[in-house]
């Protein structure tokens, strides 16, 4: 392997307009585990950090943020250990589903949801790449 090559995602950050609504969506509905933030970060702006597989999702409050109106982008996709169970749980907890759960034109099962700000999250029935 060459020196200096990018090996993966450490974290991704998104903006939300209401941190309390985001905590309910990402923590309670999607079931992500909240991570502690360094106090120096916590003192500078309102955010919540979540464990997202082997990476992190940083949800940052920005009351002025307006997401793009595009139906599917920008977005991020997540894998789960039991796609059917995850879709059933999410469907029971929110009506923010944009698509699915269903097999899309590419033959892959997915569900697409929007958080309370309008950010798009794709729950996909594909395994994570290993290495």
N, C-alpha and C positions, 0 to 999 in steps of 0.2 A: 504494500500500500504506500502511496506517495505521502510525503510529509505535507501537512497543512490541508489535507482533504476534509471536507465537511462530513461528519459521521452521523448526524441526526438532528432532531429538533430538541432543544432544551426547554423552551417554552414558547407559547404564542400568547399575544395580548389582544384583547378586544375591548371596545368601549361600550358602556351601557349608560342609560340615562338615570336609572334608579338602582342603587346598590342593594337595597332590601329586596326588591322584586327579583333581581339577579340571583341573590343568595337563595331565595326560595326555588327558583327555576333550576339553577345548576346544582345546588346541594340536595334539595328535597325531591325534585321531579327527575332530574337526570341521575341523581345519586352519586355525584362526584365527592370525593373526600377533600375537605378544606385543609389547607396547609398553613402553618404559621408564616408570618411575614417578618422580615427584620424590622426592628423598631424604627430605624432610620427611614425606611420606605413607608411604613405605616403613618409616620408623622407628616409626610409630605403630600400624600394624596390618598383618597379613599379607594381601596381596592380589596379584592378577595383573590387568593391564590388557591387553585385546586390541583390535585394530582390527576393527570390525564395519561394513563398508561405509564410509560417510562419518561414522560415529559410533564410539563406544567401548563395550566391555563391560567393566565392572569386577567382577571375581570376588573376593569378600571372604570370608575364612575366619572362621567363627563356629561352633565345635564344638557349641554348644548349639542351633543352628538346626534346626527341624523344618518341612519344607515341608507345605503343605496336602495333604490326601488327594484333592482333586478330580482327576478324570481328565485334564482339559485346562486347568485354570486354577489359578493365574495362569501365564501362559506368555509367551514372545516368539517371533516368527516371523522367519525369515531367508530371504533369497533367495540363489540361487547362479547362477554363470555356466553350469553344465551340470547340470540337476537329475538326470538319469539317472546320470551319472558320480558325482555326489556321493552319491546313494543307494547305488550299488554299493560305493563306497569305505567309507562309514559302515557298511553291512551286513556287510562283510568284517571290520571292526575291532571291532564291539560287538554285543552281544545286547540292548542297552537300548532296542530299538525297541518303541514302544507301538502304532503304527499305520503301515501302509503299507510301502513306497511304494505308494500306490493313489489312485484318484480318489475323493474324498469325495462326500457327497450334494450338495454345491454345485457339483460338476463340476470342481473344482480338484485337481490332483495334489499330494500332500503326503506327507511322512513325519514322524512324531512320535517323538521320543526323550526319554529321561530321563537326566540326568547322574547321577553316582554319589551325589549327595545326594538326588535325586528331583525336581529342577527340570525343568520341561517345556520343550522346545525344538521348535518346528515348522519343518521345512524345507519351503518352499512353492515351487511352480513358477509364480510370478508375478513380473513385473518390478517393480523399484522405481519409485516415482513420481518424475518429474523436475520439480522446482520446484513 
